[in-house]
Amino acid sequence: MRPSSAAKIPRTRDGVGTRARKSVTSKGCVSQDDTSGGDAEQAGPRGVWAFFIAFGIVLLLIIVIVSWNAYDRRTTADENRYNGFDFAQAEGSLWVTRIEARGQPYNIPFYFHPRETEDIPVDSEATTPIYSKPAEVYISVPPDAPSKIVVAGVEVARLLGTKYNLFNLNVHSALSSASDTKVDIPVYRCEDATPDRVIVQFVEGSKNAVARWTENPNCIVLQYTDVDESVRVADRFGYMLLKIM
């Protein structure tokens, strides 16, 4: 009797043919390799998209920060602007504005912003003696004046003199009364003012004010309540001279 064809296929102990096992194993391997390849192909696009999303977020943050800084600067500039004049805070808490005189720009410093001097009452005619172009101007301070009053006087002198090419007047220092120490500074008070010799006198009083002296309109009185206020009053007068206020 011929052996059956099934007898030619070797069998394992569990009864499954070796050829069949290999086929299954081979098929399983192919199936596993195909899955791995698919994951790699999917991971590539996901990584690219993740990169672009992260890059977009960073770029958006940069744009927001830059835009906010620009907005903040514009807001600050708008807040510091006064009557069309731009003010910027500089070193030493000074307020600086740019004035153009005869085609040349000048950065002019003040100790107080115009808004900080609005409460000081002024005589609208206080600057008239200056605009009449007197031959000379004397800035008169008390003989025992502390440094802050001297600073206030210097500030006015710079505006009226040649430093900023604005008024270009012949400005001098003076004392409002004789000094106990020998100094080579003349004594000039409001009583000594004339149309060609305008006196700007610092006077301590009960309130801050900028006004022409009622008894002699050629004298400008800068009245302050205390030493610290003398600089603020000087700034108020300076803003009047420059027509900022």
C-alpha positions as CSV (number, residue, x, y, z in Angstrom):
1,M,0.0,0.0,0.0
2,R,1.3,3.5,-0.9
3,P,1.9,5.8,2.0
4,S,-0.4,8.7,2.1
5,S,0.9,12.1,1.1
6,A,0.2,13.4,4.6
7,A,2.8,11.0,6.0
8,K,5.5,13.0,4.1
9,I,4.9,16.1,6.2
10,P,6.9,15.9,9.4
11,R,5.0,16.8,12.5
12,T,6.0,18.3,15.7
13,R,5.1,17.1,19.1
14,D,2.0,19.3,19.2
15,G,0.9,18.0,15.9
16,V,1.3,21.2,13.9
17,G,3.3,20.9,10.7
18,T,6.7,22.6,10.6
19,R,6.0,24.2,7.3
20,A,2.8,25.6,8.6
21,R,4.6,27.1,11.7
22,K,7.2,28.7,9.6
23,S,4.5,30.2,7.4
24,V,2.7,31.5,10.4
25,T,5.9,32.8,12.0
26,S,6.9,34.4,8.7
27,K,3.6,36.0,8.3
28,G,3.7,37.3,11.9
29,C,7.1,38.8,11.3
30,V,6.0,40.6,8.2
31,S,3.0,41.9,10.0
32,Q,5.2,43.2,12.9
33,D,7.6,44.9,10.5
34,D,4.8,46.6,8.7
35,T,3.4,48.1,11.9
36,S,6.8,49.5,12.9
37,G,7.2,51.2,9.6
38,G,3.8,52.8,9.9
39,D,4.6,54.2,13.3
40,A,7.8,55.7,12.1
41,E,6.0,57.3,9.2
42,Q,3.4,58.7,11.5
43,A,5.9,60.0,14.1
44,G,7.8,62.0,11.4
45,P,4.8,64.3,10.5
46,R,3.8,64.6,14.2
47,G,7.3,65.8,15.1
48,V,7.3,68.4,12.3
49,W,3.9,69.7,13.4
50,A,5.0,69.9,17.0
51,F,8.1,71.9,16.0
52,F,6.0,74.4,14.0
53,I,3.5,74.7,16.8
54,A,6.2,75.4,19.4
55,F,7.9,77.9,17.1
56,G,4.6,79.6,16.5
57,I,3.9,80.0,20.2
58,V,7.4,81.4,20.8
59,L,7.0,83.8,17.9
60,L,3.6,84.9,19.2
61,L,5.0,85.6,22.6
62,I,7.8,87.7,21.1
63,I,5.3,89.7,19.1
64,V,3.1,90.3,22.2
65,I,6.1,91.4,24.3
66,V,7.4,93.8,21.6
67,S,3.9,95.2,20.9
68,W,3.3,95.7,24.6
69,N,6.6,97.5,25.1
70,A,5.9,99.7,22.1
71,Y,2.4,100.5,23.4
72,D,3.9,101.2,26.9
73,R,6.4,103.6,25.4
74,R,3.7,105.4,23.4
75,T,1.5,105.6,26.4
76,T,4.3,107.0,28.5
77,A,5.2,109.6,25.8
78,D,1.6,110.7,25.6
79,E,1.3,111.0,29.3
80,N,4.5,113.1,29.5
81,R,3.5,115.4,26.6
82,Y,2.3,118.9,27.6
83,N,0.8,121.5,25.3
84,G,2.4,119.8,22.3
85,F,5.9,119.6,23.9
86,D,7.3,116.2,24.5
87,F,9.0,115.6,27.9
88,A,11.3,112.7,28.8
89,Q,12.7,111.9,32.2
90,A,16.4,111.9,32.3
91,E,19.1,111.0,34.8
92,G,18.8,112.8,38.1
93,S,15.0,113.0,37.8
94,L,15.3,115.9,35.4
95,W,12.6,116.5,32.8
96,V,13.9,117.3,29.4
97,T,12.2,118.9,26.4
98,R,13.5,119.8,23.0
99,I,13.3,123.3,21.8
100,E,14.4,124.4,18.4
101,A,16.0,127.8,18.2
102,R,17.2,129.3,14.9
103,G,17.2,125.9,13.3
104,Q,19.2,124.3,16.1
105,P,17.5,121.8,18.5
106,Y,18.4,122.1,22.2
107,N,17.5,119.7,25.0
108,I,16.5,121.9,27.9
109,P,16.3,120.4,31.4
110,F,13.8,121.2,34.2
111,Y,13.5,119.9,37.7
112,F,9.7,119.7,37.6
113,H,7.3,118.6,34.9
114,P,4.9,121.4,33.9
115,R,2.0,119.6,35.5
116,E,3.9,119.8,38.8
117,T,3.9,123.6,38.6
118,E,0.3,124.3,37.5
119,D,-0.7,125.3,41.0
120,I,1.7,128.3,41.1
121,P,-0.2,131.5,40.4
122,V,1.4,133.7,37.7
123,D,0.9,137.2,36.3
124,S,0.4,136.8,32.6
125,E,2.4,140.0,32.1
126,A,5.4,138.7,34.1
127,T,7.5,138.0,31.0
128,T,6.8,141.3,29.3
129,P,10.0,143.0,30.6
130,I,12.1,140.1,29.1
131,Y,10.5,140.2,25.7
132,S,11.2,144.0,25.5
133,K,14.8,143.0,25.0
134,P,16.5,144.9,27.8
135,A,20.2,145.7,27.6
136,E,20.9,143.6,30.7
137,V,19.2,141.3,33.2
138,Y,20.2,140.8,36.8
139,I,19.2,137.6,38.7
140,S,19.0,138.8,42.3
141,V,19.1,136.4,45.3
142,P,19.5,136.8,49.1
143,P,23.2,137.1,50.2
144,D,22.8,134.0,52.5
145,A,20.9,132.0,49.8
146,P,21.4,128.3,50.1
147,S,22.5,126.2,47.2
148,K,18.9,125.4,45.9
149,I,18.1,129.1,45.4
150,V,21.4,129.5,43.6
151,V,20.5,126.6,41.4
152,A,17.1,128.2,40.7
153,G,18.8,131.4,39.7
154,V,21.3,129.6,37.4
155,E,18.4,127.9,35.7
156,V,16.7,131.2,34.9
157,A,20.0,132.7,33.8
158,R,20.7,129.8,31.3
159,L,17.3,130.4,29.7
160,L,17.8,134.1,29.4
161,G,21.5,134.0,28.4
162,T,23.2,132.5,25.4
163,K,23.4,128.8,26.4
164,Y,20.3,127.8,24.4
165,N,20.3,130.6,21.9
166,L,16.8,131.7,22.9
167,F,17.0,135.2,24.3
168,N,20.7,135.8,24.2
169,L,20.5,138.6,26.9
170,N,23.3,140.0,28.9
171,V,22.6,138.2,32.2
172,H,24.4,138.9,35.5
173,S,24.2,137.8,39.1
174,A,23.2,140.1,41.9
175,L,22.4,140.2,45.6
176,S,19.2,141.6,47.0
177,S,21.1,143.1,50.0
178,A,24.7,143.6,51.1
179,S,26.6,140.6,52.2
180,D,28.5,140.3,55.4
181,T,31.4,138.9,53.5
182,K,33.3,140.8,50.8
183,V,32.1,139.6,47.4
184,D,32.4,141.1,44.0
185,I,28.7,140.9,43.3
186,P,26.5,144.0,42.9
187,V,23.4,144.7,45.0
188,Y,20.3,145.1,42.9
189,R,16.7,145.0,44.1
190,C,13.3,145.6,42.4
191,E,13.7,149.3,43.2
192,D,16.7,149.5,40.9
193,A,15.0,148.0,37.8
194,T,14.7,150.1,34.6
195,P,13.5,149.2,31.1
196,D,17.1,148.5,30.1
197,R,18.1,146.8,33.4
198,V,15.5,144.2,34.3
199,I,15.7,142.6,37.7
200,V,14.5,139.1,38.4
201,Q,14.4,138.9,42.2
202,F,13.9,135.8,44.3
203,V,11.9,136.6,47.4
204,E,10.7,134.4,50.2
205,G,7.0,134.9,51.0
206,S,3.7,133.4,52.2
207,K,2.9,131.8,48.9
208,N,4.5,130.8,45.6
209,A,4.0,133.2,42.8
210,V,5.5,134.7,39.6
211,A,4.6,138.4,39.1
212,R,5.8,141.8,38.1
213,W,6.4,144.0,41.1
214,T,3.5,146.4,41.4
215,E,5.7,149.3,42.3
216,N,8.1,148.8,39.4
217,P,6.9,146.8,36.4
218,N,10.5,146.3,35.3
219,C,11.1,143.9,38.1
220,I,9.9,140.3,38.0
221,V,9.4,138.7,41.4
222,L,9.8,135.0,41.9
223,Q,8.3,134.4,45.3
224,Y,8.7,131.0,47.1
225,T,7.5,129.7,50.4
226,D,10.6,127.8,51.2
227,V,14.0,126.9,49.7
228,D,12.8,123.7,48.0
229,E,9.9,125.6,46.4
230,S,12.3,128.2,44.8
231,V,13.3,125.7,42.1
232,R,9.7,124.9,41.3
233,V,8.9,128.6,41.0
234,A,11.9,129.0,38.7
235,D,10.7,126.2,36.6
236,R,7.2,127.8,36.4
237,F,8.8,131.0,35.2
238,G,10.9,129.1,32.7
239,Y,7.8,127.4,31.2
240,M,6.3,130.9,30.8
241,L,9.4,132.2,29.0
242,L,9.3,129.3,26.6
243,K,5.5,129.6,26.2
244,I,5.0,126.0,27.2
245,M,2.5,127.2,29.8
